[in-house]
Amino acid sequence: MCRNLLRVAERQQGQQIDRPYDPYADGDLLGVQSYLYLLTGDQSWAERAWVSAERVLSDSTYFNSPLSRGLTRARLLQKMALAYDFCYSAWTEQQRSQANERLFGVMFSVNANMGHEANYAIESNWMGVRYGSVILASYVWDHDGVSPERSPALPLRWDANKRLQDHLEKVIFANGWNGESMSYHVYGWTFIGPALLALKKNIKGFDMADFVPETVNTLQGLMTSTVAIEHKAGVSGIQADLSDDDLMFTTDGLLGMAFNLYPADQQAALKWMHDYLLQTKNDATNDDGQLFYSMLYYPDTLEKQNPAQIGWLTYHDPDQGVVITRNRFRDENDIVVTYNAKATEIKGHAGADINTFRIIGMGVPWVIGSGRTDLTAGQTNLFPNLEETAEKNNRRLGKLHDYQFFKDGQGGYAIGSGSCVGTEDHRRILYTSFDSTSQAEAVIVVVDHSSNGRRWRINTPEFTQLVTNPQGYTLFAPNGSSMRVQFMGTSGPVQLESSKLPYGGHTTRHNNGIWYQGEVYSHSRYIDFYCQGSVTAVITLQSAGKSHPRAILGKSGSIISIADLQLTLPTHPED
């Protein structure tokens, strides 16, 4: 990993010479160079770090502007604090003095405000960035000539400590799911994690579980929902894109820091996930040097444990109504089915995904959401007629009535109700089976009832190929695997309509599109099945070259046969 970090630094160093100052690129390079000095003791890295530090110190747009965009200012504060700490012994007294003086000013401004664009709700990820960077900088800043008890940094640290705790208590739900969804969780923890590490180092007996107990479950939810499918040029990790999230999982040091912060009984499984998601081939793409935390804390002597052995094949968060079933932890062909009942995400990140589901498996994100937007069209759901459909999430809460997990990773079901797209009396059962007697890799049954549902829609990445048939359709992926959707109880050929939508809607900032196998796709494809209020759909997944078994609906409507598997569906309590 260190060799790859060296390649990152050398590449960025060359780019720095030929381009004007960029706060993110130069700040990240400052971090990487200071990490490398700490790891190697090579004076030349400290000297290069100072060149980058000078560029940051002279930045009048962000670093030295007390009302600038807070996310950028806090990021630069964090990088400068780390560089000052790591390179202290190698920098001259004048260099140390110059950096230390500015650290306090920027720490003070970040603690005071995050600029005009900020979301100041305590649960917003902006606040995790804000107070995490201040806590870290407060432990680095030197208070020359002042006793530690009278350090001017102490009031800032005390305040930031309390506010960070308030933030985590608000944004982390009862079983660890993040209230702004999981990509925002990972981003926020690039600041929160280092702050918690600083607290643990400096406060005797500090334990993350005491600070905010719910945080100890955050990685279970994230790891259960993520499959090591390659997306951005060698980087692995596709997750369910609930709310206004995207599909890409990036670790940003989260798993490396976890080795120092999370409970002992999770460590062996976290090591397994670390190696599953962070393979050698992708290390060189980690331009901000977050692999540094893996180099510091990776437990070489600890024996890995498959997360299935500690119960991570299933996950449920009661506050969010998230229910996840997974068939295994093995490779990019793992299958994950995610159900989202309530959509209680926080304010600006509450996408239109009440009572929805996602499917990832056989190396493909098959059923997806709309990306970073609150527009409804990109969602997978049951819709009314077009003229009755809400254009944006109307935030009516859904309800999770019941759920059950089957033994030994064989699946489970969830029962919910509600809609935010204008569908009245929408009740849904989502049943997942990984039983091999079905002769499919997975069977997912969706049963919907409503008063005015007319368009049963899934959204899928535009790179899948659609082939229709009289009972439904089949999607084929570039790797040859396929997903079949068969509609039960229909008379005559089904009526379908399909077209493309921009993934992420009209969002421009941070709209990454759909990354898959090194390519970027800007659109999803919706497929509408026209119905009259009720739908029973049987979805099967198969690997390349395998045909799909036929599903047969019993006379009662509650029993479905797929090859040698017979499923008895639960009853919705509102029916």
N, C-alpha and C positions, 0 to 999 in steps of 0.2 A: 504493500500500500504506500509506503514511503517513497518508493521509486516513482509511482504514478503521481504522487503529490509533487515531486520534483519536476516531472514533465509538465504538470499544470502550471507551476510557477514559471518555468522557463518560457512556455508558450505565452502566458500573460505578460511576462517581462518584455518579450519582443513586441507584443501588441502595444504596450504602454508607450514605447519609444515613438511609435508612428501615429499616435492618435492624441486628440485633445483630452483634457481631464474628463473623466466620467466617474461620478460618485460611487456607483455600484462596482464597476470594474476595478477602480483603484482601491476602494475599500476592501474588496475581496482579496485583491493581490497583497495588500498590506497584511491581511490576516494570514494568508498562505506563507508569506515570507517570514513572518514572526513565528509561525508554527515550526517552520523548517529550522530556524535558528535554535529554537528550544530543543528540537529533536536531534540536531546534528552538532550544535556548538560551533558551527562554521561562521566566523565573523562576517564573511561576505554576505550572508543572508540578512544579518542585522543591518549592514550598510545599505543593502537594497531596500530593506523595510523602511529605512529612514527616508530614502528618495520618495517612496510612496507616501510616507507620513507627511512629508513636506507638501505634497500635492493636496492632501486632505486638509492639512492645517491652514492652507491658503485659500480654501474653498469658501467664498463669500456668499454663494447661492444657498448652500445647505448647512454645512458644518458650523459656520459662523453667523448664520442668520437665525435668530431666536424664534421666528415665527414661520420657518420653512416647513416643508412637508415632513411631518414627524417620523414617518416610517423610514425615510432616508436618513434623517438626522440621527435617529436612534441607532440605526445600523452602523453609521460611521462612528458614533460614540462607542459602541461595543468593540468594533475593530481597533480603534485607537487605544482603548483601555487594555485590550489583550496585547497589542504590540508594545505598549509602554511597560507592561508587566513582564512579558517574555524577553524583551530586548534590553531591559534596564541595565544589566551589567555590561552590555556591549556598546550602548550609546554614550556619548559624551555628556558631561554635566550640563552643558548648554542645551543639548538636544533633549535631555530628560526634563529640564526646567521648562522648555518651550512646550513640550507635549503635556506636562502636568498642569501647567497654567490653563491651557485651553480645555483640558478634561473637566475641570470644575465648572467652567462657564457653560459648556455644552450639557453637562450633567444637570446643572441647575435649570437650564432652559427646557430640557426634555421633561424633567419632573414637573415643570410649571405648565407646559402646554405641548400639544402635538400639531400645532398649526391650524390653518383655516379649514383644511379639507377633512379633518379628523372626525371619526365617530367616537364621541366621548362617553357613550354608554359603558358602564364598568365591565359588561360582559364582552365587549368588542375586542377582537384580536389586537386592535390598536393599543389597548391598555396593557395587554400582556407584553407587547413590544416595548411600550413606554417604561413600565416599571421594572421589567426584566433587565433592560439595558442600564437603568439607573442603579439597581442593586449591584450589578457586576462592577460598574465604574466606581461606586462608592467604596468598594473593598480594595480597589487598585490605587485610587488617588492618594497622594502623599500630603499630609498636613504638617509641613515643616514648621517648627517653632511652636506648635500647639499640642497640648496633651491629647491622647486619643479620646479621652472623655469629653473634650471640648471641640472635637473635630467638626468643622463646618459641614462635613459630609453626613454626620450622624442624623440630623433631622431629615435630610433627604432619604437616607436609607430607611429610617423608621417609617416614614410615610409610604415609601415605595413598597416596603415589606408588607404593610397592612393592605395597601391597595392591590398588590399582586394576589394576596390571599383572597380578598374580596372578588377579584376577577375570576380566579379559578373556581371559587364556590358557585359563582353564577353561570359560568360557561361550561363546566363539566357536570353532566347529568348523573343521576343516581348510580348507574353502573358503568360510568366512564365514557359514555358517548359525548362528543363535543357538540355543543349547541349551535356552532356555526358550521358544522360538518368537518370531515376529517382532513381535507387538504389545509383548511384554515388552522386546524389543530397543529399539524406538522410545522407550518410556517411560524405560528406563535411560539412554539417550543424551541425554535432556534434562538430565541431570546430568554424564554422562561427556563429552559434546561440549564444553560450556563449560570443563570442567577441561582437556581436551586443548588447547583454544584458549589457555588461560592458560599451559600448559606450553610451547606453541609460541612464545608471545610472550616468555617470560622465559628460555627455555633456548636458547642459540645452537645452531642445527643440529638442533633437535628435529624428528623425522619420525614420524608415526603408524605408518608401515610398519616403523620400527625398534622402536618401543615394543611393538607386538604385530602381527606381519606379517599375520595372518589377517584383521585388521580391514579391510584394503583391499578385500576381496571382499564385505563385508556388504551393501552397497547393490545389488550385482548380484543377489543372491538375492532381496532384498526387492522391487526394481523389476521383475524378471522375473515375479514371482508376483502383482503388483498391477495391477488394471485401474481406470481412472478412471470408475467407476460412482458416481453420486451416492448418498449415503446420508443423512447427517444434515444436513438443511436446507441444501443447497448445498455440502456438503463431499464431495469425491470421493475414492474409493479403497476398493476391495473386494479383500481378499487371501484366500488359502487359510487356513482356520481349523484348522490342524493342532494336535495335542496338545490342551491346554485353552485354546486361543486363541479370539478372536472374529473376526468378518469385517471389522471396520472398520479401515482404515488411517488414522492421523492423523499428519501429519508432525512436529508439535511441534518445528519448527525444524531437524529432521534434515537436510533437503536444503539449507537455507540455510547451516548450519555446514559441510556437505560441501564447499562451494566453497573453504573455507580449509584443509581437512584432507585431502581425498582426492587420489589421484594425478592428475597433469596429463592423462594419457591418458583419464581418465573425465570430465573437466570438461564437455566439450561435450554428452555424453549426459546427464549429471546436470542440465544446464540445460534440456534437452528434457523430462526427467521432471519437473523443478520446475514448468515451465509447464503440463505435461500434468495434473498433480495439483493444483496451486495456481492456480486461476483467479481472476480479479478478484472474481467473484461470491461467493467463499467467504471472502475475507480478513476480512470484518467478524465472522465467527463465531469467529475465533481469539482467545478471550478472555484467554489468558495471555500474549499478546504475542510468541509465538515467531516471528512474521514479522519481528521485529526483526533476526534473523540474516540473513534474505533481504535486508533493506535494507542491512545492512552489507557483505555479501559477494557479492551477485548480480553476475555478470560481464557487464555491459551490452554490452561490445564483442566478446565471444566469440560466434562463430557456433555455433548449435545443431547437434547431430548426432543423428539418430535412433539410439536404442540398438541397433537391429537391425544397424547398421553396425559395431558393435564386439563382436558375438557374444552379445548379451544375450537373444536369442530362446530360448536354452536355458540350463539351469543344472543342476549336479549337485554335491551335497555328499556325499563318501564316508562321513564319520562318521555322518551322519544317514540316509543312504540316500535322500535327496530327489532326485527327477528331475523337471524342469519343462520342458514344451514350450509354446511360444507361437507364434501365427500371425503377429503383427505388433505394432508400436507405432503406433497411429493415433488411436483414440477409445474411447468407452465400449463399443463392440462388439467390441473385441479379445477373443481367446479364449486362455485359459490352462488347461492340464491339469497337475495336480500329483500326483505319486505319492510316497508316504511308506512306505519299506520297514521301517526299523528301529525307529522310535519310541524313540530313545535320549535323549529330553528329560530334563532334570534333575529328579530327585526330585519335588517337589510339583507340577511342571508336566508330568508324563508322562501325557498323556491316552491313552485306549484306541484308538489309531489305527495299530497295526501293520498293514502290508500293505494300506493304504487309498489312496483317490484322491479328488480334488476337481476340479470343473469350474466354471469361470467363463467366460461368454461371451455375446455378443449383448445386453449390458446387464444380465445376470442372474447371480447366484450359484446355479447349478442344483443342484450336488451339494456338500453341506456336511458338517461334522462336528457335534459335540455342544455346542460352546461351552465355557465355562469350568467344566468338570466332568470328573471321571474316570469317570463312569458310562458304561456301554457302549451303552445303548439308542439314544442319539442319533448313534451313529457310522454311517458308510457302510461296510458290510463284509459278509462271508459269515459267517452265524451258524449254530450248531447248533440243535437243538430248544430251546425256551424253558427247560426244566428243566436243560439242560446249559450254559446260557450264564452266564458270569461276570458278576456285577452290576457289578463294578469291574475296572479294568485289572489283570490279574495279572502285568504287566510282563515277560512272556516276550519275549525279543528276536526281531525278525524279521531277515531277511537279504536283501540285494540281490545277486542272482546275476549280472546282466548288464544293460546298457542300451546304447542306440544312438540317436544323433540323425541325422536325415536332412538332406540338404543344403537350403540356401536356405529355412529355416524351414518345411519340409514336415512336421514332426512327429518322431516317434521312438517307441521302445518301452522298457519296463522289465520286468524279470523278477525276482520276489521270492517269498519264502515266510515263513510264520510266522503266529501269531495270538495275541491276548491276550484273546479273547472265548470261548475254549473250543472252537474249531474245530480238529480234528486234521488234520495233514498238509496244511495249506492252502497250495497253490501258485497263484500268480497271474501272468498276463501282461497288461500294459496296453499297448495299441497305439494310437497317435494319428496320424491323417493329416489334413493340411490341403490335400490334392490336390483341385483344383476339378473334376476329372473324376468325382468321386463325386456331383456335383450337390447337395452339402450344404456348409454352411459348415465343418463339421468332422465327422470320423468317429472315434469312440473305441470300440475293441473290448476287452472284458474277458473273459478266459478263466480260469476258476477250476476247480481240482480239489481234492477233500478226501475224508476218510474219513467225516465226519459232518455236512457242511454241509447245512442244510435250509432256511435262510431267506436269500436274497440280497437285501440291504437297501440302498437308498439313502435318505438323508435330504435333504430339500429344504425351503426356506422355505415357511411356510404360505400365502404369498400366491400361489404357483403353483397352477394348476387342473389336476386329474388327470382324464384321459379314458382309459378302458381299451379294449382291443381284444383279439381272440383270441390275438395273438402277443405282446402286451405292453401298453404304455401310452404316452401322450404327455402331457407337461406344457406348459401354456401360461402365459406370464408376462403381467403387466399391460401391457407394451409390445408385445404381440402375437407376440413371438418364441416359439419352441417347442423342446422337446427330446423326441425319441422314443427309447424303449428297446424293442428287438425281441430276443426270445429265440430262439436258433437251436436246431434239432434237437428241438423239443418235439413231442409227439404229443397232439393235441387242444388245446383252449383252455387258456391258462395260468391258474394259481390265484394270485390276488393278495389281499393284505390291507393296509389302510392306516389309519393313525390319527395323531393329533398327540401331540407330546412337548414339554415345556417346554425351550426352548433354554437351555442352561446348567444343566440339572438343577435341583438344590435350592440352587444358589449364589445368594446375595442380594447380597453386596458385589461391586461392579464387574461385575455381570451386566447388560450393556447391551442384551440382546435382539438382534434382527436389525433394524438400521436400513436402510430402503430407500426412496428417493425421499421423504424427509422424514417417513416413518411408522415407528413402532416395532412390531415383531411379536414376541410372546413365545414363539411355538411354531414348531417345525419339523414337517414331515410325513414319517413313514417310510412306505415302500412296500416290502412284502415279496413276493418271488417265491418260491414254494415249489418246492424242487428236491430232487434225490437225489445230493448230493455234488458234482456238476459243473454248470457253467453257462458258456454262451457268450452274451454279450450284446453287441449292436451298438447304440451310441448315436449319434444324429445330431443336430446343431444346425441350425436354420434361422431366418432372419429372418421378420418378420411377413408373412403371406400366402403363403408358399411351402410346398409339400407336401414330404414326406420321401421320399427314394428307398427302394425296397425292398432289403433285404439278402438274399443267397442264399448258403447254406453249401454248399461243394463236398463231394463224397463223402469225400474224405480227412479233412475236418474242419479242415484247415490253410489252406484258401483260401476267402476270402469275397469275393463280388462285390457292389459297390454302384454301380448305374448303370454307367458306363464304367471304374470303378476296380476293380482286382483286387488284393486284399491277400493276401500269403503270410505267415502268422503264424510267428514263431519257435517253437522247441521248448523247453519248460522242461527244464532239466538234471536235474531230479529225476523226470521222467516216463520 
